Amino acid sequence: MSHNTFGHLFRVTTWGESHGPAIGGVVDGCPPRLKLAEADIQPWLDKRRPGQSKFTTQRQEADTIRILSGVFGGMTTGTPIGLMIENTDQRSRDYAAIADQFRPGHADLTYDLKYGIRDYRGGGRSSARETAIRVAAGAVARIVLGAAVRIRGALVQIGPHRIDRDRWDWAQVGENPFFCPDPVMAQTWESYLSAIRKAGSSAGAVIEVVADGVPPGLGAPVYGKLDADLAAALMSVNAVKGVEIGEGFAAAALSGEQNADEMHMQDGLVAFGSNHAGGILGGISTGQPVVVRFAVKPTSSILSPRRSVDRTGQDIDILTKGRHDPCVGIRAVPVGEAMVACVLADHLLRHRAQNPDAPTALRLPRN
């Protein structure tokens, strides 16, 4: 019951700690004869890699992926795919002073209470460093899903500053260090985060992930709902404190007439007039874009002294030194994309196994 694995047919297990020699994982259940090489994985890791701007941790990790098993002649073999990334820029000495102290907002206390021992170097297993392997697994999941499914993420809020959706432009996401689809808000965020960083503080964020081309029928009632598995996967990401599908919490302010996605026939297919449901009804995909958002809390590692306690039960003041993201939400964008990809790949394989002859579009018979 170590709970280091998620998924059913497409299963991902991760291992390693922030300051250990390496982190790694195993992707099991990937179908055979799919083209896969390290070059297919590396670009996604490069999106998440630290040290790319002043707004992320300055830890310098190449995050170079190695495939250790499960691939032969450039193709998957159907056996477990072993993945590994070496850690090359650990500075464990930065954490020596807090070996017996509990940092507010971190997992220090709960790990100690659960296991009676913890790796205090950079948070050990609880570090966001572990998410690099999730991104690698997500790259494999994208290949399982195929080119018809496109998964894209964007940052839609940092602190109190939200994007203007009328200015949404996917082409802008790769043109700024924030994965921001709003070029005007990207400038506001730059000034805002610069002040946050100089003050040694941090800010939270909201990330939106959209999956286009998802076929209908993924997910199952009642305990295998697609939205439930997406929520669980994203809630497992470090610092995530909330997940919503489609309109999410905003649906509470809508009337039934406003929230219902009306349907009509178009070219022999069922079409929708809106997508308040986020592409999922009754836990099953509708064929519309799957839309999910998740909220990331402010980075808990800040330079301002905070009140806490140590392992001897003494009250203390603590501040966290080291290299930290002023907003972990920035690098959470590729992580969120990866988790959505893994869940969709798992549900696609489950759907094919149970219902291999299912329709791929919402076509109804004509009278």
C-alpha positions as CSV (number, residue, x, y, z in Angstrom):
1,M,0.0,0.0,0.0
2,S,2.8,2.5,-0.9
3,H,0.5,4.4,-3.4
4,N,3.2,5.3,-5.8
5,T,1.2,4.0,-8.8
6,F,-1.8,5.5,-10.6
7,G,-3.9,4.3,-13.5
8,H,-5.6,1.0,-14.3
9,L,-4.6,-0.3,-17.7
10,F,-2.2,2.6,-18.4
11,R,-0.3,2.5,-15.1
12,V,2.4,4.9,-14.0
13,T,4.8,4.3,-11.0
14,T,7.3,6.9,-10.0
15,W,10.3,6.6,-7.6
16,G,13.1,8.8,-6.3
17,E,13.6,12.0,-4.2
18,S,14.5,15.6,-4.9
19,H,18.1,15.2,-3.8
20,G,18.7,11.6,-4.5
21,P,21.0,10.5,-7.4
22,A,18.0,10.1,-9.8
23,I,14.3,10.1,-10.2
24,G,12.5,7.6,-12.4
25,G,9.4,5.7,-13.2
26,V,7.7,2.7,-15.0
27,V,4.9,3.0,-17.5
28,D,3.1,-0.3,-17.7
29,G,0.3,-1.2,-20.1
30,C,1.5,0.8,-23.1
31,P,0.4,-1.0,-26.3
32,P,3.1,-2.5,-28.5
33,R,4.4,-1.3,-31.9
34,L,4.1,2.4,-31.1
35,K,7.0,4.5,-32.3
36,L,8.8,5.9,-29.2
37,A,12.2,7.4,-28.6
38,E,13.8,9.7,-26.0
39,A,13.4,12.5,-28.5
40,D,9.6,12.1,-28.3
41,I,9.7,12.7,-24.5
42,Q,12.4,15.4,-24.1
43,P,10.5,18.4,-25.6
44,W,7.8,18.0,-22.9
45,L,10.4,17.8,-20.2
46,D,12.0,20.9,-21.5
47,K,8.8,22.8,-21.0
48,R,8.8,21.9,-17.3
49,R,12.6,22.2,-16.8
50,P,13.7,24.6,-14.0
51,G,15.9,27.6,-14.4
52,Q,14.5,28.9,-17.6
53,S,13.5,32.3,-16.3
54,K,13.8,34.5,-13.2
55,F,10.3,33.5,-12.3
56,T,11.2,29.8,-11.6
57,T,13.7,28.1,-9.3
58,Q,17.3,28.6,-10.4
59,R,18.1,25.0,-9.8
60,Q,19.9,23.9,-13.0
61,E,18.7,20.5,-14.2
62,A,19.0,19.3,-17.8
63,D,16.2,16.8,-17.1
64,T,17.6,14.5,-19.7
65,I,15.4,11.4,-20.1
66,R,16.7,7.9,-20.5
67,I,14.6,5.0,-21.7
68,L,15.8,1.9,-19.9
69,S,13.4,-0.7,-21.1
70,G,10.2,-1.4,-23.0
71,V,11.4,-0.1,-26.4
72,F,13.2,-2.0,-29.1
73,G,14.1,-0.8,-32.6
74,G,12.4,2.5,-31.9
75,M,9.1,0.8,-31.0
76,T,7.3,-0.1,-27.8
77,T,7.3,-3.8,-27.0
78,G,4.3,-4.0,-24.8
79,T,6.5,-4.5,-21.7
80,P,7.1,-2.0,-18.9
81,I,8.8,1.2,-20.1
82,G,11.5,2.2,-17.6
83,L,12.4,5.9,-17.5
84,M,15.1,7.7,-15.5
85,I,16.4,11.3,-15.1
86,E,19.6,12.0,-13.2
87,N,19.7,14.7,-10.5
88,T,22.7,16.8,-11.1
89,D,22.3,20.1,-9.2
90,Q,21.4,19.2,-5.7
91,R,22.4,21.5,-2.8
92,S,21.5,19.5,0.2
93,R,23.4,21.9,2.5
94,D,20.7,24.5,2.0
95,Y,18.3,22.3,4.1
96,A,20.6,21.2,6.9
97,A,19.3,23.9,9.2
98,I,15.7,22.6,9.0
99,A,16.5,18.9,9.5
100,D,14.6,18.9,12.8
101,Q,12.2,21.8,12.0
102,F,8.7,21.7,10.4
103,R,8.2,24.3,7.6
104,P,4.6,25.7,7.6
105,G,2.7,24.7,4.4
106,H,5.1,21.8,3.7
107,A,4.7,18.0,4.2
108,D,7.4,17.9,6.9
109,L,5.1,17.4,9.8
110,T,2.8,14.9,8.2
111,Y,5.6,12.8,6.8
112,D,7.2,12.7,10.3
113,L,3.8,11.8,11.8
114,K,3.2,9.0,9.3
115,Y,6.6,7.4,8.9
116,G,8.7,8.6,11.8
117,I,11.4,9.6,9.4
118,R,11.7,12.0,6.4
119,D,14.2,13.1,3.8
120,Y,14.4,16.8,4.6
121,R,16.6,17.6,1.6
122,G,14.4,19.6,-0.7
123,G,11.3,17.8,0.6
124,G,12.5,14.4,-0.5
125,R,9.6,12.4,-2.0
126,S,7.2,15.3,-1.4
127,S,9.1,17.6,-3.7
128,A,7.7,18.8,-7.0
129,R,10.9,17.3,-8.5
130,E,8.9,14.0,-8.7
131,T,6.6,15.6,-11.3
132,A,9.3,15.5,-14.0
133,I,8.6,11.8,-14.4
134,R,4.9,12.4,-14.7
135,V,5.7,14.7,-17.6
136,A,7.7,11.9,-19.2
137,A,4.9,9.5,-18.7
138,G,2.5,12.0,-20.2
139,A,4.6,12.1,-23.3
140,V,4.1,8.3,-23.7
141,A,0.4,8.8,-23.0
142,R,0.1,11.3,-25.8
143,I,1.5,8.7,-28.2
144,V,-1.1,6.2,-27.0
145,L,-3.9,8.8,-27.6
146,G,-2.6,9.5,-31.1
147,A,-2.4,12.8,-33.0
148,A,-6.2,13.2,-33.1
149,V,-6.2,14.2,-29.4
150,R,-4.5,17.5,-28.6
151,I,-3.8,18.5,-25.0
152,R,-2.9,22.1,-24.3
153,G,-2.5,24.0,-21.0
154,A,-2.3,27.7,-20.1
155,L,-2.0,29.8,-17.0
156,V,-5.2,31.8,-16.5
157,Q,-4.6,33.5,-13.2
158,I,-1.6,34.4,-11.0
159,G,-2.5,35.9,-7.6
160,P,-5.5,38.1,-8.0
161,H,-4.8,38.8,-11.7
162,R,-6.9,36.9,-14.2
163,I,-6.6,36.8,-18.0
164,D,-9.1,38.5,-20.3
165,R,-10.7,35.5,-22.1
166,D,-11.6,37.8,-25.0
167,R,-7.8,38.1,-25.7
168,W,-7.2,34.3,-25.5
169,D,-4.6,33.3,-28.1
170,W,-3.1,29.9,-27.9
171,A,-0.2,31.1,-30.1
172,Q,0.9,33.4,-27.2
173,V,1.4,30.6,-24.7
174,G,4.8,29.8,-26.0
175,E,5.8,33.5,-26.4
176,N,6.2,34.3,-22.7
177,P,7.6,32.6,-19.6
178,F,4.1,32.2,-18.0
179,F,2.3,30.0,-20.6
180,C,-0.1,32.9,-20.7
181,P,-2.6,33.1,-23.6
182,D,-3.3,36.8,-22.9
183,P,-0.3,39.0,-24.1
184,V,-1.5,42.0,-22.1
185,M,-1.8,40.0,-18.8
186,A,1.6,38.5,-19.3
187,Q,3.1,41.9,-18.9
188,T,1.1,42.5,-15.7
189,W,2.3,39.2,-14.4
190,E,5.9,40.1,-15.1
191,S,5.7,43.2,-13.0
192,Y,3.7,41.5,-10.3
193,L,5.9,38.5,-9.9
194,S,9.1,40.5,-10.0
195,A,7.9,42.4,-6.9
196,I,6.8,39.1,-5.3
197,R,10.2,37.5,-6.0
198,K,12.2,40.5,-4.7
199,A,10.2,40.4,-1.5
200,G,11.0,36.7,-1.0
201,S,7.3,35.9,-1.1
202,S,5.2,33.8,-3.5
203,A,1.9,33.7,-5.3
204,G,-0.7,31.1,-6.3
205,A,-2.1,30.4,-9.7
206,V,-4.9,28.7,-11.7
207,I,-4.1,26.5,-14.7
208,E,-6.5,25.5,-17.5
209,V,-6.0,22.3,-19.6
210,V,-8.1,21.7,-22.7
211,A,-8.1,18.3,-24.5
212,D,-9.5,18.5,-28.0
213,G,-10.4,15.5,-30.1
214,V,-11.4,13.3,-27.1
215,P,-13.7,10.6,-28.5
216,P,-17.1,10.1,-26.8
217,G,-17.6,7.3,-24.4
218,L,-14.5,7.5,-22.2
219,G,-15.3,7.1,-18.5
220,A,-17.8,4.9,-16.7
221,P,-20.6,5.2,-14.1
222,V,-20.5,5.3,-11.2
223,Y,-17.1,4.8,-9.7
224,G,-15.0,5.1,-12.9
225,K,-16.1,8.6,-13.9
226,L,-13.7,10.4,-16.2
227,D,-14.0,13.7,-14.3
228,A,-13.5,11.9,-11.0
229,D,-10.2,10.4,-12.2
230,L,-9.1,13.7,-13.7
231,A,-9.8,15.4,-10.4
232,A,-7.9,12.7,-8.5
233,A,-4.9,12.9,-10.8
234,L,-4.6,16.6,-10.7
235,M,-5.2,16.8,-6.9
236,S,-2.2,14.4,-6.6
237,V,0.1,17.1,-8.0
238,N,2.1,19.0,-5.4
239,A,0.5,22.3,-4.2
240,V,-2.8,21.7,-5.9
241,K,-5.8,22.6,-3.7
242,G,-8.7,22.6,-6.0
243,V,-10.0,21.2,-9.3
244,E,-13.0,22.0,-11.5
245,I,-14.4,20.6,-14.7
246,G,-16.1,22.9,-17.3
247,E,-17.8,25.8,-15.5
248,G,-16.9,24.1,-12.2
249,F,-17.8,26.3,-9.2
250,A,-19.1,29.0,-11.5
251,A,-22.0,26.7,-12.4
252,A,-23.5,27.3,-9.0
253,A,-24.3,30.9,-10.1
254,L,-26.0,29.8,-13.3
255,S,-29.6,28.9,-13.9
256,G,-30.6,25.5,-15.2
257,E,-31.4,27.1,-18.6
258,Q,-28.0,28.8,-18.7
259,N,-26.0,25.7,-17.7
260,A,-27.6,23.1,-19.9
261,D,-25.7,22.5,-23.1
262,E,-28.4,22.3,-25.7
263,M,-28.0,19.8,-28.5
264,H,-29.0,19.7,-32.2
265,M,-28.3,17.7,-35.3
266,Q,-25.6,18.9,-37.7
267,D,-24.5,16.9,-40.7
268,G,-25.9,13.8,-39.3
269,L,-24.1,14.2,-36.0
270,V,-25.2,15.4,-32.5
271,A,-23.7,18.8,-31.9
272,F,-23.7,21.1,-28.8
273,G,-24.5,24.8,-28.6
274,S,-22.1,25.3,-25.6
275,N,-19.8,23.4,-23.3
276,H,-20.6,24.3,-19.7
277,A,-20.1,20.6,-18.8
278,G,-16.5,20.6,-19.9
279,G,-16.9,17.7,-22.3
280,I,-18.1,15.2,-19.7
281,L,-21.7,14.2,-18.8
282,G,-22.5,11.5,-16.2
283,G,-18.7,10.8,-15.9
284,I,-18.5,10.0,-19.7
285,S,-16.9,12.1,-22.4
286,T,-19.3,13.7,-24.9
287,G,-16.9,14.2,-27.8
288,Q,-16.6,17.9,-26.9
289,P,-13.3,19.4,-25.7
290,V,-12.5,18.3,-22.1
291,V,-11.9,21.4,-20.0
292,V,-10.3,21.2,-16.6
293,R,-8.8,23.8,-14.3
294,F,-6.8,23.4,-11.1
295,A,-5.7,25.9,-8.4
296,V,-2.1,25.9,-7.1
297,K,-1.4,27.4,-3.7
298,P,1.5,29.9,-3.2
299,T,4.9,28.3,-2.8
300,S,5.3,27.4,0.8
301,S,9.1,28.1,0.8
302,I,9.4,31.9,1.5
303,L,12.0,34.1,3.1
304,S,9.7,35.7,5.6
305,P,10.1,34.2,9.0
306,R,7.1,32.1,10.1
307,R,6.1,30.6,13.4
308,S,6.4,26.8,13.7
309,V,7.7,24.0,16.0
310,D,10.6,21.6,15.9
311,R,10.9,17.8,16.6
312,T,11.6,18.5,20.3
313,G,8.3,20.4,20.7
314,Q,9.8,23.8,20.9
315,D,8.2,26.9,19.4
316,I,10.5,28.4,16.7
317,D,10.7,31.0,14.0
318,I,11.7,29.6,10.6
319,L,12.5,30.8,7.2
320,T,13.3,28.6,4.2
321,K,16.5,29.1,2.3
322,G,17.3,27.6,-1.1
323,R,16.2,28.0,-4.7
324,H,12.4,28.1,-5.0
325,D,9.7,29.1,-7.5
326,P,8.0,32.4,-6.6
327,C,5.0,30.8,-8.4
328,V,4.9,27.0,-8.7
329,G,1.9,27.3,-11.0
330,I,4.1,28.3,-13.9
331,R,5.9,24.9,-14.2
332,A,2.6,23.1,-13.2
333,V,1.3,23.8,-16.7
334,P,3.1,20.9,-18.4
335,V,2.5,18.7,-15.4
336,G,-1.2,19.3,-15.6
337,E,-1.1,18.5,-19.3
338,A,0.7,15.2,-18.6
339,M,-1.7,14.1,-15.9
340,V,-4.7,14.8,-18.2
341,A,-2.9,12.8,-21.0
342,C,-2.3,9.8,-18.6
343,V,-5.9,9.7,-17.5
344,L,-7.3,10.0,-21.0
345,A,-4.9,7.2,-22.2
346,D,-5.9,5.0,-19.4
347,H,-9.6,5.5,-20.1
348,L,-9.1,5.1,-23.8
349,L,-7.6,1.6,-23.2
350,R,-10.3,0.7,-20.7
351,H,-13.0,1.8,-23.1
352,R,-11.5,-0.2,-26.0
353,A,-11.2,-3.3,-23.8
354,Q,-14.9,-3.2,-22.7
355,N,-16.5,-1.8,-25.9
356,P,-14.1,-2.3,-28.9
357,D,-16.9,-1.6,-31.4
358,A,-18.1,1.6,-29.8
359,P,-18.9,4.5,-32.2
360,T,-16.3,7.3,-32.5
361,A,-18.8,10.1,-33.1
362,L,-22.2,11.0,-31.8
363,R,-24.1,9.7,-34.8
364,L,-27.8,8.8,-34.5
365,P,-29.8,6.7,-36.9
366,R,-32.2,8.6,-39.2
367,N,-35.9,7.5,-39.3
